[in-house]
Amino acid sequence: MAYKKIKLINTQKPAFKILMQNLQIPMSEAQRLIAKGRLFCDGRVVSAKNELLSGELEILLYENNPRGQKPIFDNQNFAVFDKESGVLSHPNGRQCPYSLCDEIWQLFGKEACIAHRLDKDTSGLILVAKNKKTQRSLKALFEKRQIQKEYLALASGKTPLEFEVNEAMDLENSYDNVKTRMRICSVGGRSAITKFKRLEFFEDLNVSLVLARPLTGRQHQIRLHLFHMKHKILGEPLYGLEKTDIERILDKKISEEEKISLTGAKRLCLHSIRLIFEFEGEKFDISSKRDIRAEFLAALKA
């Protein structure tokens, strides 16, 4: 369990003040914890921040369980981690045993936060702001598309040498009880553009190693654009499978051999390999040092 209940000293004050005194946190953080339903009085969830409490108090807090992963780049404002496939960026509930935030909060404190999205199944570089000011600055850079991202993907078939996909995207509404999925939209949706370049073709495997440069930042953009072009990423668990198989993969009720048989690999072969941007007048060009080509090829076998 990544969450644990801690007993508090009841000072007979409003709920938020009790949290401030016990945890030595600012008022905003105390109110946020109450709003999330983390404070209990005699087993009852406390929902009113000003409620005067008389009983046994407990708070449910996230407990860091770091595994020792260190950033590959680190300065006073931000850090960059090289995330493994299968690791969540953020904790996704009270049953989440581990996420990258376990490392981030252990190293830099709770004010540190991830600056952009990286899917659980996608590995690679992820940018972490160490403070709120940096978070706002990095968020603005992403919104203005001033951070260039590059990915490597291992895709089925022989892709064109260079190609661009300009297809709008929106949420898929028929699989919402499985997991968030996206769909190509002929009408409506949000603009999504990705440029691709084939780096290598493995004729014996009939797969292509592809460099992807997303010009927009939509969820599952590279995954969906390659699937749309009939070059599905190997190890893809969400697109191109029957709903029952998707559920079995997500619920981990499938053997490694069967997953490879269904998807082509035991992991999603998509890796964030490079980040290029300018921050406070300084240029940064940060690349993953992993041999991701070898990792992808190894993932094709049980």
Sequence and secondary structure as in RCSB ss.txt:
>XXXX:A:sequence
MAYKKIKLINTQKPAFKILMQNLQIPMSEAQRLIAKGRLFCDGRVVSAKNELLSGELEILLYENNPRGQKPIFDN
QNFAVFDKESGVLSHPNGRQCPYSLCDEIWQLFGKEACIAHRLDKDTSGLILVAKNKKTQRSLKALFEKRQIQKE
YLALASGKTPLEFEVNEAMDLENSYDNVKTRMRICSVGGRSAITKFKRLEFFEDLNVSLVLARPLTGRQHQIRLH
LFHMKHKILGEPLYGLEKTDIERILDKKISEEEKISLTGAKRLCLHSIRLIFEFEGEKFDISSKRDIRAEFLAAL
KA
>XXXX:A:secstr
  EEEEEE   SSBHHHHHHHHHT  HHHHHHHHHTT EEETTEE   TT B  S EEEEEE         SEE 
SSEEEEEE TT  SS  STT    HHHHHHHHH TT EE S   TT EEEEEEESSHHHHHHHHHHHHTT SEEE
EEEEEES   SEEEEE  EEE SSSTTT   EEE SSSSB  EEEEEEEEEETTTTEEEEEEEESS  TTHHHHH
HHHTT  BTT SSSSS HHHHHHHHTT S HHHHHHHHSSSS  EEEEEEEEEETTEEEEEE  S HHHHHHHTT
  
